Amino acid sequence: MTTDDTIDCADCRACCCRLEAVCLTDTGVPARFLTEDAWGRTCMLRLDDGWCAALDRDTLRCRIYAQRPLVCRLFEMGGPDCIDARQDANPAPSG
């Protein structure tokens, strides 16, 4: 799998923090950031703005980075999923 080395989380608008994050393992995520979906899975809570409840809206950084779910740990900066999330958040103008 290749990554785009020009992508950096520091210049992102937290696109990945709008994706559903199912908690498959216990990483110590505080309960106030968790919810249960319609299928009974434990997921990261997303607020009305669509972003993860653990995202600091001022810095666009995770407030529980050391305790983030496995799916967030595996989300590779500059990887294919990252690139897709950025494109979905900022679609190219059609013309």
C-alpha positions as CSV (number, residue, x, y, z in Angstrom):
1,M,0.0,0.0,0.0
2,T,1.4,3.4,-0.9
3,T,0.9,6.6,0.9
4,D,1.0,10.3,-0.2
5,D,3.9,11.8,1.8
6,T,2.7,15.3,1.0
7,I,-0.4,14.8,3.3
8,D,0.0,15.9,6.9
9,C,-2.6,16.0,9.6
10,A,-1.5,19.5,10.5
11,D,-3.0,20.9,7.3
12,C,-6.2,18.8,7.4
13,R,-9.7,19.8,8.5
14,A,-10.1,16.5,10.5
15,C,-11.9,14.7,7.6
16,C,-11.3,11.3,9.3
17,C,-13.0,12.5,12.4
18,R,-16.3,12.6,10.5
19,L,-16.2,8.9,9.8
20,E,-17.9,6.3,11.9
21,A,-15.5,4.8,14.3
22,V,-16.6,1.4,15.7
23,C,-14.7,0.4,18.8
24,L,-13.5,-3.2,18.2
25,T,-11.1,-3.3,21.2
26,D,-10.9,-1.6,24.6
27,T,-8.3,1.1,24.3
28,G,-9.6,3.1,27.3
29,V,-11.9,5.5,25.5
30,P,-13.8,7.4,28.2
31,A,-17.4,6.4,28.3
32,R,-18.6,10.0,27.6
33,F,-17.3,9.7,24.1
34,L,-19.0,6.4,23.3
35,T,-22.5,5.5,22.0
36,E,-24.2,2.4,20.7
37,D,-25.4,2.2,17.1
38,A,-28.5,0.6,15.8
39,W,-26.8,-2.8,15.6
40,G,-25.5,-2.7,19.2
41,R,-21.9,-1.9,18.3
42,T,-20.0,0.5,20.5
43,C,-18.9,3.5,18.5
44,M,-17.4,6.9,19.0
45,L,-20.1,9.5,19.7
46,R,-20.5,12.1,16.9
47,L,-22.1,15.4,17.8
48,D,-24.7,17.4,15.7
49,D,-21.9,18.9,13.5
50,G,-21.0,15.4,12.4
51,W,-17.5,15.4,14.0
52,C,-16.3,12.9,16.7
53,A,-17.1,14.1,20.2
54,A,-13.4,13.6,21.2
55,L,-12.3,16.2,18.6
56,D,-11.2,19.5,20.0
57,R,-13.0,22.0,17.7
58,D,-10.5,24.7,18.2
59,T,-7.3,22.8,17.4
60,L,-8.9,20.0,15.3
61,R,-6.8,17.5,17.3
62,C,-8.0,14.4,19.2
63,R,-8.5,15.1,22.9
64,I,-8.0,11.3,23.7
65,Y,-5.2,10.5,21.2
66,A,-3.5,8.0,23.5
67,Q,-6.8,6.3,24.2
68,R,-8.3,6.5,20.6
69,P,-10.0,3.4,19.2
70,L,-8.0,0.8,17.1
71,V,-9.7,1.9,13.9
72,C,-8.4,5.5,14.5
73,R,-4.9,4.1,15.2
74,L,-4.9,2.1,11.9
75,F,-6.1,5.0,9.8
76,E,-2.9,5.9,8.0
77,M,-2.1,9.5,7.4
78,G,-1.8,9.9,3.6
79,G,-3.1,6.4,3.0
80,P,-5.9,5.5,0.6
81,D,-8.6,5.9,3.2
82,C,-7.2,9.3,4.2
83,I,-7.1,10.4,0.6
84,D,-10.7,9.2,0.1
85,A,-11.9,11.0,3.2
86,R,-10.2,14.3,2.1
87,Q,-11.8,14.0,-1.3
88,D,-15.2,13.3,0.1
89,A,-14.9,16.4,2.4
90,N,-13.6,18.6,-0.3
91,P,-15.0,17.4,-3.7
92,A,-13.4,18.8,-6.8
93,P,-15.6,21.3,-8.6
94,S,-17.6,19.8,-11.5
95,G,-17.3,21.6,-14.7
